[in-house]
């Protein structure tokens, strides 16, 4: 049980029979150990059944059952919605596999990518990242399998530089140009990643801030009802915030999807739709973040209905 295993094998040597759960529980005297063992049994059953999955919400402890396993959103009794196949929050339009790759890339690259871009270059031969720690432009690759000597300024081989130790006036050298081209491709790949990563994180941050918007809208709805407005008249505000959060979440995952999307006619259509959704989302966000007083309620309701209808 200390190893998290629910099955207990017979202790007799050369015997692989699994001990019955009821018998195991009968010889365990501690209530705490019994409770933990029962939890291990249940967890083992859930993990072995492809139609069952634990709800990932903190302190929930419920199990979701489906008729067939696939990547689709499921909602628990606790109102948590997640992807049944991978257990992550619902992430349409990106697939579970691509989302896993994206999240791994973000955790590996995001914290250091800006610093690397500004302070390092790649060896023109083996592409190992090298930091310049002195004023000399004569660099030696730290990769023991490479050890190429090159110029920090032009990334060309150092040998043709002669005695030009601290300045590089080589402009159109073929080898240096090839090295610079490789360097530019690497930088372009990094900038492309940062383009999608920054927008992904921006919408994720906006989603966090929308919890404050929910609280603001709730207080405004209560104030409006106290000002002789009916409950049904102010419900559009909550619906608008729900839609705004859904749009933010969808937009967030469109950027991880777009990072892996190949450029073709379909990708152009996708980016056009993404732009339209981005524009409508910011419009709705702007409407809801204005002062929600009684005078502009009718106008705000009309604007929200127009956006939600689209």
SVG drawing of the C-alpha trace seen along z (x, -y; Angstrom):
<svg xmlns="http://www.w3.org/2000/svg" viewBox="-40 -57 87 78">
<polyline fill="none" stroke="black" stroke-width="0.4" points="0.0,0.0 2.9,-2.3 3.8,-2.0 0.2,-2.9 -0.7,0.6 -4.1,2.0 -3.2,5.7 -1.6,7.7 0.2,10.9 0.6,14.0 3.8,13.7 4.7,17.4 7.7,17.7 7.0,18.8 3.3,18.0 1.7,15.2 -1.9,15.5 -3.5,12.1 -5.0,12.0 -8.8,11.3 -9.7,7.7 -12.1,8.7 -9.5,11.0 -6.9,8.2 -9.3,5.8 -10.2,8.4 -6.6,8.6 -6.0,4.8 -6.9,3.4 -6.2,-0.3 -9.2,-2.3 -6.9,-4.7 -5.1,-1.9 -8.4,-0.3 -9.7,-3.6 -6.6,-4.1 -6.7,-0.6 -10.4,-1.0 -9.4,-4.2 -6.6,-2.3 -9.1,0.3 -11.5,-2.3 -8.7,-4.2 -7.4,-1.0 -10.9,-0.2 -11.3,-3.7 -7.9,-3.7 -8.4,-0.3 -11.8,-1.3 -11.6,-3.4 -15.2,-4.7 -14.4,-6.2 -12.3,-9.2 -11.9,-11.1 -13.1,-14.7 -9.9,-16.9 -11.5,-19.7 -9.9,-20.2 -11.7,-18.5 -14.4,-16.9 -13.6,-13.2 -16.4,-12.2 -16.1,-9.9 -17.5,-10.6 -18.8,-7.7 -19.4,-7.9 -20.8,-5.5 -17.7,-5.7 -14.3,-7.2 -13.4,-10.1 -12.1,-13.7 -15.2,-15.6 -16.3,-18.0 -17.9,-16.5 -19.4,-18.4 -19.3,-17.0 -21.9,-17.6 -19.5,-20.2 -19.9,-22.1 -16.3,-21.5 -16.0,-20.9 -13.0,-19.0 -11.9,-16.9 -12.8,-13.2 -9.9,-11.8 -7.0,-13.8 -8.5,-15.2 -7.4,-18.8 -10.0,-21.6 -11.9,-21.5 -9.5,-22.7 -11.3,-22.9 -10.0,-23.3 -6.6,-21.8 -6.3,-18.1 -5.2,-16.4 -1.9,-15.3 -1.0,-18.8 -2.1,-20.4 0.3,-18.1 3.1,-19.1 2.2,-22.8 2.1,-22.8 5.5,-20.9 7.0,-23.5 5.7,-26.4 7.1,-24.9 10.4,-24.3 10.8,-27.6 8.7,-30.4 10.8,-31.5 14.1,-31.7 13.2,-32.4 13.4,-36.2 16.8,-36.1 18.2,-33.6 17.0,-35.7 18.8,-38.8 22.0,-37.3 22.9,-34.1 23.6,-32.8 23.8,-29.2 26.9,-27.6 26.7,-27.7 27.8,-24.0 25.9,-22.2 23.3,-24.8 24.3,-24.5 23.3,-27.8 26.4,-29.8 26.5,-32.8 29.1,-35.5 30.8,-36.2 33.6,-38.5 34.5,-41.2 36.4,-39.0 34.5,-38.0 36.6,-34.8 34.2,-32.1 34.8,-28.4 31.8,-26.0 31.5,-24.3 30.1,-21.2 33.0,-18.7 31.9,-16.9 32.1,-20.2 34.5,-22.8 34.1,-25.0 35.9,-28.3 33.8,-31.1 33.2,-34.9 30.5,-36.2 29.7,-39.0 29.2,-37.3 29.0,-33.6 31.6,-32.7 34.6,-30.4 37.3,-32.2 40.3,-31.1 39.9,-33.5 39.6,-36.4 43.3,-36.7 44.2,-39.4 40.8,-41.1 40.4,-40.3 37.8,-42.8 36.0,-43.9 34.5,-42.2 34.4,-43.8 33.5,-40.7 30.2,-41.4 29.6,-39.1 31.6,-36.0 29.7,-32.9 30.3,-30.8 29.4,-33.7 26.2,-34.4 25.2,-30.7 25.8,-30.9 23.8,-34.1 20.9,-32.5 20.8,-29.6 20.9,-32.0 18.0,-34.0 15.9,-30.9 16.5,-30.0 15.5,-33.5 12.5,-33.5 11.3,-30.2 11.7,-31.7 9.8,-34.8 7.0,-32.7 6.7,-30.7 6.6,-33.9 3.9,-35.4 1.5,-32.5 2.7,-32.0 2.2,-35.7 -1.4,-35.6 -2.1,-32.3 -0.9,-33.7 -2.8,-37.0 -6.1,-35.2 -5.3,-33.0 -4.6,-36.0 -7.8,-37.7 -9.7,-34.6 -8.3,-34.9 -9.4,-38.6 -12.9,-37.6 -13.5,-36.1 -13.5,-39.7 -15.9,-40.6 -18.3,-37.9 -18.3,-39.4 -18.9,-42.9 -21.7,-41.8 -23.3,-39.9 -23.3,-43.0 -24.7,-45.1 -27.5,-42.6 -28.4,-42.7 -28.4,-46.5 -30.6,-46.6 -33.1,-44.2 -33.3,-46.5 -34.0,-49.4 -37.3,-47.6 -35.9,-45.6 -37.0,-42.0 -34.7,-39.0 -35.2,-38.0 -34.3,-41.4 -30.8,-41.3 -29.9,-37.7 -28.5,-38.7 -25.5,-40.1 -24.5,-36.7 -25.1,-35.1 -22.8,-37.7 -20.0,-37.0 -20.4,-33.2 -20.1,-33.7 -17.1,-36.0 -15.3,-33.4 -16.1,-30.7 -14.8,-32.9 -11.6,-33.7 -10.9,-30.0 -11.6,-29.1 -9.3,-31.9 -6.6,-30.8 -6.5,-27.4 -6.8,-28.6 -3.3,-30.0 -1.8,-26.7 -3.7,-25.1 -2.4,-27.8 1.2,-27.2 1.1,-23.6 -1.1,-24.6 0.4,-24.3 0.0,-27.3 -2.6,-26.7 -6.0,-27.9 -7.7,-26.4 -5.3,-28.1 -6.1,-31.5 -9.9,-30.8 -9.0,-29.7 -7.1,-32.9 -9.9,-35.1 -12.4,-33.4 -9.9,-33.7 -9.7,-37.5 -13.4,-37.9 -13.8,-36.0 -11.0,-38.1 -12.7,-41.3 -16.2,-40.3 -14.7,-39.1 -13.0,-42.4 -16.2,-44.3 -18.2,-42.3 -15.5,-42.7 -15.5,-46.4 -19.3,-46.6 -19.2,-44.6 -16.3,-46.6 -18.1,-49.9 -20.1,-51.4 -23.3,-49.3 -25.7,-52.0 -29.5,-52.0 -29.4,-54.6 -27.3,-52.6 -28.8,-49.2 -31.2,-49.0 -28.5,-50.1 -26.0,-47.6 -28.6,-44.8 -29.2,-45.5 -25.4,-45.6 -24.9,-42.3 -27.8,-40.6 -26.4,-41.7 -23.0,-40.2 -24.4,-37.0 -26.7,-36.5 -23.7,-36.7"/>
</svg>
